[in-house]
Amino acid sequence: MGRDPLPLGELEQIILLAVLQCGDDAYGVTVQEELARHTTRRVASGAIYMTLDRLEKKGFLTSRLSEPTAERGGRAKRCYKVTKPALVSLKHSRLALISLWDGLELAD
């Protein structure tokens, strides 16, 4: 019997989903742009980088340094990729939310 997936906070969920949306080009700036594109929530870049770091420490992300680029003054980007345990936790969170919403009708 397997362990239950680790729970995810709301910010962790939306950042993981933004990393998935970004594909191979997921780094702090693109994650922030993806969040702006899909949500009305403003997330400070510091909060994004702290959450990316926390998710990597939890094993939900892996990272690598890109090749240095001229537009970044010769600096590399830290690019992120979602791991299988993160996908399991995201799916578990999604199912829990769907179950909780089932049968609810909220008044306008």
C-alpha positions as YAML, in Angstrom:
chain: A
units: angstrom
residues:
- id: 1
  name: MET
  ca: [0.00, 0.00, 0.00]
- id: 2
  name: GLY
  ca: [1.44, 3.42, -0.99]
- id: 3
  name: ARG
  ca: [1.65, 6.53, 1.10]
- id: 4
  name: ASP
  ca: [-0.84, 9.34, 0.71]
- id: 5
  name: PRO
  ca: [0.55, 12.16, -1.43]
- id: 6
  name: LEU
  ca: [1.90, 15.20, 0.39]
- id: 7
  name: PRO
  ca: [-0.68, 17.98, 0.59]
- id: 8
  name: LEU
  ca: [-0.16, 21.14, -1.42]
- id: 9
  name: GLY
  ca: [-1.00, 24.69, -0.49]
- id: 10
  name: GLU
  ca: [-2.87, 26.88, -2.96]
- id: 11
  name: LEU
  ca: [0.23, 28.85, -4.01]
- id: 12
  name: GLU
  ca: [2.18, 25.61, -4.42]
- id: 13
  name: GLN
  ca: [-0.59, 24.21, -6.63]
- id: 14
  name: ILE
  ca: [-0.80, 27.21, -8.92]
- id: 15
  name: ILE
  ca: [2.98, 27.47, -9.22]
- id: 16
  name: LEU
  ca: [3.28, 23.77, -10.12]
- id: 17
  name: LEU
  ca: [0.53, 24.20, -12.71]
- id: 18
  name: ALA
  ca: [2.28, 27.28, -14.12]
- id: 19
  name: VAL
  ca: [5.54, 25.31, -14.40]
- id: 20
  name: LEU
  ca: [3.65, 22.61, -16.31]
- id: 21
  name: GLN
  ca: [2.13, 25.26, -18.62]
- id: 22
  name: CYS
  ca: [5.59, 26.75, -19.30]
- id: 23
  name: GLY
  ca: [7.10, 23.43, -20.35]
- id: 24
  name: ASP
  ca: [10.88, 23.36, -20.77]
- id: 25
  name: ASP
  ca: [11.15, 27.14, -20.38]
- id: 26
  name: ALA
  ca: [9.87, 27.28, -16.78]
- id: 27
  name: TYR
  ca: [11.86, 29.70, -14.67]
- id: 28
  name: GLY
  ca: [10.84, 32.44, -12.25]
- id: 29
  name: VAL
  ca: [9.88, 35.08, -14.81]
- id: 30
  name: THR
  ca: [7.92, 32.74, -17.08]
- id: 31
  name: VAL
  ca: [6.11, 31.26, -14.05]
- id: 32
  name: GLN
  ca: [5.13, 34.78, -12.95]
- id: 33
  name: GLU
  ca: [3.92, 35.60, -16.49]
- id: 34
  name: GLU
  ca: [1.90, 32.37, -16.61]
- id: 35
  name: LEU
  ca: [0.26, 33.18, -13.28]
- id: 36
  name: ALA
  ca: [-0.65, 36.66, -14.56]
- id: 37
  name: ARG
  ca: [-2.11, 35.14, -17.73]
- id: 38
  name: HIS
  ca: [-4.32, 32.62, -15.92]
- id: 39
  name: THR
  ca: [-5.21, 34.25, -12.60]
- id: 40
  name: THR
  ca: [-6.06, 37.64, -11.18]
- id: 41
  name: ARG
  ca: [-3.75, 36.96, -8.27]
- id: 42
  name: ARG
  ca: [-0.63, 39.11, -8.04]
- id: 43
  name: VAL
  ca: [2.29, 37.14, -6.70]
- id: 44
  name: ALA
  ca: [5.53, 38.88, -5.80]
- id: 45
  name: SER
  ca: [8.59, 37.49, -7.54]
- id: 46
  name: GLY
  ca: [10.18, 36.80, -4.14]
- id: 47
  name: ALA
  ca: [7.23, 34.62, -3.18]
- id: 48
  name: ILE
  ca: [7.53, 32.74, -6.47]
- id: 49
  name: TYR
  ca: [11.24, 32.05, -5.99]
- id: 50
  name: MET
  ca: [10.74, 31.00, -2.35]
- id: 51
  name: THR
  ca: [7.95, 28.63, -3.38]
- id: 52
  name: LEU
  ca: [9.98, 27.18, -6.26]
- id: 53
  name: ASP
  ca: [12.82, 26.53, -3.81]
- id: 54
  name: ARG
  ca: [10.47, 24.94, -1.25]
- id: 55
  name: LEU
  ca: [8.88, 22.72, -3.91]
- id: 56
  name: GLU
  ca: [12.31, 21.57, -5.05]
- id: 57
  name: LYS
  ca: [13.28, 20.71, -1.46]
- id: 58
  name: LYS
  ca: [10.04, 18.71, -1.13]
- id: 59
  name: GLY
  ca: [10.94, 16.75, -4.27]
- id: 60
  name: PHE
  ca: [8.13, 18.24, -6.36]
- id: 61
  name: LEU
  ca: [10.50, 20.03, -8.75]
- id: 62
  name: THR
  ca: [13.91, 19.44, -10.23]
- id: 63
  name: SER
  ca: [16.01, 22.24, -11.62]
- id: 64
  name: ARG
  ca: [18.90, 22.80, -13.96]
- id: 65
  name: LEU
  ca: [20.88, 25.82, -15.07]
- id: 66
  name: SER
  ca: [20.38, 26.91, -18.67]
- id: 67
  name: GLU
  ca: [23.14, 28.13, -20.91]
- id: 68
  name: PRO
  ca: [24.07, 31.76, -20.16]
- id: 69
  name: THR
  ca: [22.26, 34.24, -22.39]
- id: 70
  name: ALA
  ca: [23.30, 37.66, -23.66]
- id: 71
  name: GLU
  ca: [19.94, 39.22, -22.72]
- id: 72
  name: ARG
  ca: [20.61, 38.24, -19.09]
- id: 73
  name: GLY
  ca: [24.10, 39.71, -19.10]
- id: 74
  name: GLY
  ca: [25.73, 36.32, -19.54]
- id: 75
  name: ARG
  ca: [23.87, 34.73, -16.61]
- id: 76
  name: ALA
  ca: [22.11, 31.38, -16.72]
- id: 77
  name: LYS
  ca: [18.45, 30.78, -15.80]
- id: 78
  name: ARG
  ca: [17.37, 28.15, -13.27]
- id: 79
  name: CYS
  ca: [14.77, 26.09, -15.15]
- id: 80
  name: TYR
  ca: [12.30, 23.83, -13.36]
- id: 81
  name: LYS
  ca: [10.54, 20.59, -14.17]
- id: 82
  name: VAL
  ca: [7.65, 18.96, -12.28]
- id: 83
  name: THR
  ca: [8.33, 15.51, -10.81]
- id: 84
  name: LYS
  ca: [6.04, 12.46, -10.67]
- id: 85
  name: PRO
  ca: [5.30, 12.91, -6.93]
- id: 86
  name: ALA
  ca: [4.13, 16.45, -7.71]
- id: 87
  name: LEU
  ca: [1.79, 15.17, -10.41]
- id: 88
  name: VAL
  ca: [0.33, 12.66, -7.96]
- id: 89
  name: SER
  ca: [-0.21, 15.38, -5.36]
- id: 90
  name: LEU
  ca: [-1.75, 17.73, -7.93]
- id: 91
  name: LYS
  ca: [-4.17, 15.05, -9.10]
- id: 92
  name: HIS
  ca: [-5.06, 14.20, -5.50]
- id: 93
  name: SER
  ca: [-5.71, 17.89, -4.72]
- id: 94
  name: ARG
  ca: [-7.85, 18.26, -7.84]
- id: 95
  name: LEU
  ca: [-9.97, 15.24, -6.97]
- id: 96
  name: ALA
  ca: [-10.44, 16.48, -3.39]
- id: 97
  name: LEU
  ca: [-11.61, 19.89, -4.63]
- id: 98
  name: ILE
  ca: [-13.99, 18.36, -7.16]
- id: 99
  name: SER
  ca: [-15.43, 16.14, -4.43]
- id: 100
  name: LEU
  ca: [-15.89, 19.09, -2.08]
- id: 101
  name: TRP
  ca: [-17.60, 21.16, -4.79]
- id: 102
  name: ASP
  ca: [-19.93, 18.32, -5.77]
- id: 103
  name: GLY
  ca: [-23.53, 19.30, -5.10]
- id: 104
  name: LEU
  ca: [-22.79, 22.87, -4.05]
- id: 105
  name: GLU
  ca: [-24.53, 25.76, -5.73]
- id: 106
  name: LEU
  ca: [-23.26, 29.13, -4.62]
- id: 107
  name: ALA
  ca: [-25.54, 32.14, -4.86]
- id: 108
  name: ASP
  ca: [-24.33, 35.12, -6.85]
...
